[in-house]
Amino acid sequence: MSARPPAVGDLHVDGSTAVVSPPGPPWVGRMQRVADDGRYALITAIGYEWPTRPDRLRPATGAERATFEQGVDALHREVAYLVRRMTTRAAR
C-alpha cells in the first residue's frame, strides 16, 4: 500500500484475518479512520470494527465489494423488519 491512507469509506481486505483451517476468506471492511498509532480501523458489514496495519491491506475486488454490500443490505432489511414488528406490537 502507499504511504497515504485509504479514503474513509473505501473497502479493503485484511489478509491477516484469513483462516487456514478450516479455510475461510479474509475479512472485508470499510475504512473508518487512522488511529493515533498508525493502524487503520475498518468495519465489517455487520458493524464489527477492528484495527489492522497498513501492510496487511489490499483493495477489495469487485466480487468482495458486492458481497460486502449484500451483507449491509441484508442487515438493513433485518433491522427494518424488527422495527416494524416492534412498532406493530407497541401499537396494540
N, C-alpha and C positions, 0 to 999 in steps of 0.2 A: 504494500500500500504506500501511497505517497505520504509526505510529511504533513500534508493538510488533512484534517479530519473530514470524514464524510459529512455531508449536509444532514441536518436534522430531518428525519423522515425517510431517508434513503434506507433501502433494505439490504442487509448484509448477512453473510453466513459465517458463523463461528466454527471453524474447523476443529477446534479443540473439544467440541461437545459431541462429536460423532462417537457412536458406541460400536465397539468391535464385536462383542459377544454378549447377547445376541445382536446381530447387525442392526444399526439404527442410523438414520440420517443426522447430519449436524443441524443445530438449531438455526432458524432464520429469524432475524429480529430487525425491528425498525430503530434506526439511530435516534437516541433521545438527547444525549449530552456527552460532553467530555468531562470526566471527573478531575478533581484537583491533582491526582497522581498520574494523569495522562491516559488512564484507561478510558474506554468508551462504555457507555451504558446503553444497552439495547433492550428492547421489549418484545416479547413474543406476541402472537396473535391473541392469546388469552390473557395478556396483561402481566406476565411474569417478567420482571426486569433483572438483568444480570450484567456484571461487569466483564469486560474482556480486553485483552491487549490488542493494539492495532495490528501487530504482526500475525494474528490469528484470523483476521477477517479477509473476506473476498466479497465482491459484489454478488448479489443473488442473481441467479439465471432467470429467464422468463418463466420457466416452469415453477421455480421456487417462489417467485413473486406471486404467481397465480394461486399456488397452494396457500400461501400466507393470506392473501386477500379472501380466499374461500373460507378460511378459518375465522377471519374477522367478521365476514358476513354471517356465518353460522352463529357466532356469539351474539351478534346484534339481533338476529332473529329470535334466539332463545331468550334474551333479555326482554325483548318486546312482548313475547308470548307470556312470560312470567308477570310482567307489569299489567298486561290485560287481565290475566287471571286474578291478580291481587286487587285490581280496580273493580272487577266484577264482584268479587266476594265482599269487598268493603261496601259496595252499593246495596247489598241485600239487606 
